[in-house]
Amino acid sequence: MTETESDEPTIRLDHFLQTCGVATGGQAKLLIQSGQVLVNDQVETRRRKKLSPGDEVTLEGEVFIVCQA
């Protein structure tokens, strides 16, 4: 995870998807850009979207929750 100016831990959406089992960054990019990924119940098409602990990411009907490292 990286730190923002407010010291809140964040992780990019594409990197988070890789921790959830998406094999490559390229596959994560395609899933995100095609509108198949939801962040907090909203379609997210920015692969560099910064996620914070507590955010919910939905991919193919499965929900993953961002936790602190």
Phi and psi in radians as a Rosetta constraint file:
Dihedral C 1 N 2 CA 2 C 2 CIRCULARHARMONIC -1.912 0.35
Dihedral N 2 CA 2 C 2 N 3 CIRCULARHARMONIC 2.927 0.35
Dihedral C 2 N 3 CA 3 C 3 CIRCULARHARMONIC -1.931 0.35
Dihedral N 3 CA 3 C 3 N 4 CIRCULARHARMONIC 2.481 0.35
Dihedral C 3 N 4 CA 4 C 4 CIRCULARHARMONIC -1.635 0.35
Dihedral N 4 CA 4 C 4 N 5 CIRCULARHARMONIC 3.117 0.35
Dihedral C 4 N 5 CA 5 C 5 CIRCULARHARMONIC -1.046 0.35
Dihedral N 5 CA 5 C 5 N 6 CIRCULARHARMONIC -0.493 0.35
Dihedral C 5 N 6 CA 6 C 6 CIRCULARHARMONIC -1.532 0.35
Dihedral N 6 CA 6 C 6 N 7 CIRCULARHARMONIC 0.158 0.35
Dihedral C 6 N 7 CA 7 C 7 CIRCULARHARMONIC 1.141 0.35
Dihedral N 7 CA 7 C 7 N 8 CIRCULARHARMONIC 0.248 0.35
Dihedral C 7 N 8 CA 8 C 8 CIRCULARHARMONIC -1.465 0.35
Dihedral N 8 CA 8 C 8 N 9 CIRCULARHARMONIC 2.215 0.35
Dihedral C 8 N 9 CA 9 C 9 CIRCULARHARMONIC -1.154 0.35
Dihedral N 9 CA 9 C 9 N 10 CIRCULARHARMONIC 2.423 0.35
Dihedral C 9 N 10 CA 10 C 10 CIRCULARHARMONIC -2.375 0.35
Dihedral N 10 CA 10 C 10 N 11 CIRCULARHARMONIC 2.852 0.35
Dihedral C 10 N 11 CA 11 C 11 CIRCULARHARMONIC -2.535 0.35
Dihedral N 11 CA 11 C 11 N 12 CIRCULARHARMONIC 2.492 0.35
Dihedral C 11 N 12 CA 12 C 12 CIRCULARHARMONIC -1.240 0.35
Dihedral N 12 CA 12 C 12 N 13 CIRCULARHARMONIC 2.584 0.35
Dihedral C 12 N 13 CA 13 C 13 CIRCULARHARMONIC -0.998 0.35
Dihedral N 13 CA 13 C 13 N 14 CIRCULARHARMONIC -0.783 0.35
Dihedral C 13 N 14 CA 14 C 14 CIRCULARHARMONIC -1.129 0.35
Dihedral N 14 CA 14 C 14 N 15 CIRCULARHARMONIC -0.659 0.35
Dihedral C 14 N 15 CA 15 C 15 CIRCULARHARMONIC -1.201 0.35
Dihedral N 15 CA 15 C 15 N 16 CIRCULARHARMONIC -0.685 0.35
Dihedral C 15 N 16 CA 16 C 16 CIRCULARHARMONIC -1.076 0.35
Dihedral N 16 CA 16 C 16 N 17 CIRCULARHARMONIC -0.734 0.35
Dihedral C 16 N 17 CA 17 C 17 CIRCULARHARMONIC -1.058 0.35
Dihedral N 17 CA 17 C 17 N 18 CIRCULARHARMONIC -0.614 0.35
Dihedral C 17 N 18 CA 18 C 18 CIRCULARHARMONIC -1.146 0.35
Dihedral N 18 CA 18 C 18 N 19 CIRCULARHARMONIC -0.604 0.35
Dihedral C 18 N 19 CA 19 C 19 CIRCULARHARMONIC -1.241 0.35
Dihedral N 19 CA 19 C 19 N 20 CIRCULARHARMONIC -0.315 0.35
Dihedral C 19 N 20 CA 20 C 20 CIRCULARHARMONIC -1.632 0.35
Dihedral N 20 CA 20 C 20 N 21 CIRCULARHARMONIC 0.043 0.35
Dihedral C 20 N 21 CA 21 C 21 CIRCULARHARMONIC 1.984 0.35
Dihedral N 21 CA 21 C 21 N 22 CIRCULARHARMONIC -0.067 0.35
Dihedral C 21 N 22 CA 22 C 22 CIRCULARHARMONIC -1.220 0.35
Dihedral N 22 CA 22 C 22 N 23 CIRCULARHARMONIC 2.220 0.35
Dihedral C 22 N 23 CA 23 C 23 CIRCULARHARMONIC -1.087 0.35
Dihedral N 23 CA 23 C 23 N 24 CIRCULARHARMONIC -0.751 0.35
Dihedral C 23 N 24 CA 24 C 24 CIRCULARHARMONIC -2.376 0.35
Dihedral N 24 CA 24 C 24 N 25 CIRCULARHARMONIC 2.853 0.35
Dihedral C 24 N 25 CA 25 C 25 CIRCULARHARMONIC -1.109 0.35
Dihedral N 25 CA 25 C 25 N 26 CIRCULARHARMONIC -0.596 0.35
Dihedral C 25 N 26 CA 26 C 26 CIRCULARHARMONIC -1.112 0.35
Dihedral N 26 CA 26 C 26 N 27 CIRCULARHARMONIC -0.718 0.35
Dihedral C 26 N 27 CA 27 C 27 CIRCULARHARMONIC -1.159 0.35
Dihedral N 27 CA 27 C 27 N 28 CIRCULARHARMONIC -0.707 0.35
Dihedral C 27 N 28 CA 28 C 28 CIRCULARHARMONIC -1.048 0.35
Dihedral N 28 CA 28 C 28 N 29 CIRCULARHARMONIC -0.782 0.35
Dihedral C 28 N 29 CA 29 C 29 CIRCULARHARMONIC -1.008 0.35
Dihedral N 29 CA 29 C 29 N 30 CIRCULARHARMONIC -0.817 0.35
Dihedral C 29 N 30 CA 30 C 30 CIRCULARHARMONIC -1.104 0.35
Dihedral N 30 CA 30 C 30 N 31 CIRCULARHARMONIC -0.735 0.35
Dihedral C 30 N 31 CA 31 C 31 CIRCULARHARMONIC -1.089 0.35
Dihedral N 31 CA 31 C 31 N 32 CIRCULARHARMONIC -0.751 0.35
Dihedral C 31 N 32 CA 32 C 32 CIRCULARHARMONIC -1.176 0.35
Dihedral N 32 CA 32 C 32 N 33 CIRCULARHARMONIC -0.887 0.35
Dihedral C 32 N 33 CA 33 C 33 CIRCULARHARMONIC -1.150 0.35
Dihedral N 33 CA 33 C 33 N 34 CIRCULARHARMONIC -0.410 0.35
Dihedral C 33 N 34 CA 34 C 34 CIRCULARHARMONIC -1.536 0.35
Dihedral N 34 CA 34 C 34 N 35 CIRCULARHARMONIC 0.065 0.35
Dihedral C 34 N 35 CA 35 C 35 CIRCULARHARMONIC 1.397 0.35
Dihedral N 35 CA 35 C 35 N 36 CIRCULARHARMONIC 0.343 0.35
Dihedral C 35 N 36 CA 36 C 36 CIRCULARHARMONIC -1.580 0.35
Dihedral N 36 CA 36 C 36 N 37 CIRCULARHARMONIC -0.002 0.35
Dihedral C 36 N 37 CA 37 C 37 CIRCULARHARMONIC -2.026 0.35
Dihedral N 37 CA 37 C 37 N 38 CIRCULARHARMONIC 2.288 0.35
Dihedral C 37 N 38 CA 38 C 38 CIRCULARHARMONIC -1.924 0.35
Dihedral N 38 CA 38 C 38 N 39 CIRCULARHARMONIC 2.454 0.35
Dihedral C 38 N 39 CA 39 C 39 CIRCULARHARMONIC -2.110 0.35
Dihedral N 39 CA 39 C 39 N 40 CIRCULARHARMONIC 2.067 0.35
Dihedral C 39 N 40 CA 40 C 40 CIRCULARHARMONIC 0.919 0.35
Dihedral N 40 CA 40 C 40 N 41 CIRCULARHARMONIC 0.814 0.35
Dihedral C 40 N 41 CA 41 C 41 CIRCULARHARMONIC 1.166 0.35
Dihedral N 41 CA 41 C 41 N 42 CIRCULARHARMONIC 0.317 0.35
Dihedral C 41 N 42 CA 42 C 42 CIRCULARHARMONIC -2.157 0.35
Dihedral N 42 CA 42 C 42 N 43 CIRCULARHARMONIC 2.388 0.35
Dihedral C 42 N 43 CA 43 C 43 CIRCULARHARMONIC -1.057 0.35
Dihedral N 43 CA 43 C 43 N 44 CIRCULARHARMONIC 2.297 0.35
Dihedral C 43 N 44 CA 44 C 44 CIRCULARHARMONIC -2.156 0.35
Dihedral N 44 CA 44 C 44 N 45 CIRCULARHARMONIC 2.138 0.35
Dihedral C 44 N 45 CA 45 C 45 CIRCULARHARMONIC -1.947 0.35
Dihedral N 45 CA 45 C 45 N 46 CIRCULARHARMONIC 0.105 0.35
Dihedral C 45 N 46 CA 46 C 46 CIRCULARHARMONIC -1.712 0.35
Dihedral N 46 CA 46 C 46 N 47 CIRCULARHARMONIC 1.974 0.35
Dihedral C 46 N 47 CA 47 C 47 CIRCULARHARMONIC -1.228 0.35
Dihedral N 47 CA 47 C 47 N 48 CIRCULARHARMONIC -0.397 0.35
Dihedral C 47 N 48 CA 48 C 48 CIRCULARHARMONIC -1.621 0.35
Dihedral N 48 CA 48 C 48 N 49 CIRCULARHARMONIC 0.216 0.35
Dihedral C 48 N 49 CA 49 C 49 CIRCULARHARMONIC -0.965 0.35
Dihedral N 49 CA 49 C 49 N 50 CIRCULARHARMONIC 2.271 0.35
Dihedral C 49 N 50 CA 50 C 50 CIRCULARHARMONIC -1.530 0.35
Dihedral N 50 CA 50 C 50 N 51 CIRCULARHARMONIC 2.215 0.35
Dihedral C 50 N 51 CA 51 C 51 CIRCULARHARMONIC -1.776 0.35
Dihedral N 51 CA 51 C 51 N 52 CIRCULARHARMONIC 2.566 0.35
Dihedral C 51 N 52 CA 52 C 52 CIRCULARHARMONIC -2.075 0.35
Dihedral N 52 CA 52 C 52 N 53 CIRCULARHARMONIC 2.803 0.35
Dihedral C 52 N 53 CA 53 C 53 CIRCULARHARMONIC -0.933 0.35
Dihedral N 53 CA 53 C 53 N 54 CIRCULARHARMONIC 2.352 0.35
Dihedral C 53 N 54 CA 54 C 54 CIRCULARHARMONIC 1.740 0.35
Dihedral N 54 CA 54 C 54 N 55 CIRCULARHARMONIC -0.327 0.35
Dihedral C 54 N 55 CA 55 C 55 CIRCULARHARMONIC -1.125 0.35
Dihedral N 55 CA 55 C 55 N 56 CIRCULARHARMONIC 2.527 0.35
Dihedral C 55 N 56 CA 56 C 56 CIRCULARHARMONIC -1.907 0.35
Dihedral N 56 CA 56 C 56 N 57 CIRCULARHARMONIC 2.231 0.35
Dihedral C 56 N 57 CA 57 C 57 CIRCULARHARMONIC -2.005 0.35
Dihedral N 57 CA 57 C 57 N 58 CIRCULARHARMONIC 2.212 0.35
Dihedral C 57 N 58 CA 58 C 58 CIRCULARHARMONIC -1.967 0.35
Dihedral N 58 CA 58 C 58 N 59 CIRCULARHARMONIC 2.233 0.35
Dihedral C 58 N 59 CA 59 C 59 CIRCULARHARMONIC -2.413 0.35
Dihedral N 59 CA 59 C 59 N 60 CIRCULARHARMONIC 2.135 0.35
Dihedral C 59 N 60 CA 60 C 60 CIRCULARHARMONIC 0.902 0.35
Dihedral N 60 CA 60 C 60 N 61 CIRCULARHARMONIC 0.721 0.35
Dihedral C 60 N 61 CA 61 C 61 CIRCULARHARMONIC 1.435 0.35
Dihedral N 61 CA 61 C 61 N 62 CIRCULARHARMONIC -0.081 0.35
Dihedral C 61 N 62 CA 62 C 62 CIRCULARHARMONIC -1.799 0.35
Dihedral N 62 CA 62 C 62 N 63 CIRCULARHARMONIC 2.329 0.35
Dihedral C 62 N 63 CA 63 C 63 CIRCULARHARMONIC -1.781 0.35
Dihedral N 63 CA 63 C 63 N 64 CIRCULARHARMONIC 2.287 0.35
Dihedral C 63 N 64 CA 64 C 64 CIRCULARHARMONIC -2.085 0.35
Dihedral N 64 CA 64 C 64 N 65 CIRCULARHARMONIC 2.392 0.35
Dihedral C 64 N 65 CA 65 C 65 CIRCULARHARMONIC -1.918 0.35
Dihedral N 65 CA 65 C 65 N 66 CIRCULARHARMONIC 2.274 0.35
Dihedral C 65 N 66 CA 66 C 66 CIRCULARHARMONIC -1.272 0.35
Dihedral N 66 CA 66 C 66 N 67 CIRCULARHARMONIC 2.204 0.35
Dihedral C 66 N 67 CA 67 C 67 CIRCULARHARMONIC -2.001 0.35
Dihedral N 67 CA 67 C 67 N 68 CIRCULARHARMONIC 2.795 0.35
Dihedral C 67 N 68 CA 68 C 68 CIRCULARHARMONIC -1.260 0.35
Dihedral N 68 CA 68 C 68 N 69 CIRCULARHARMONIC 2.583 0.35
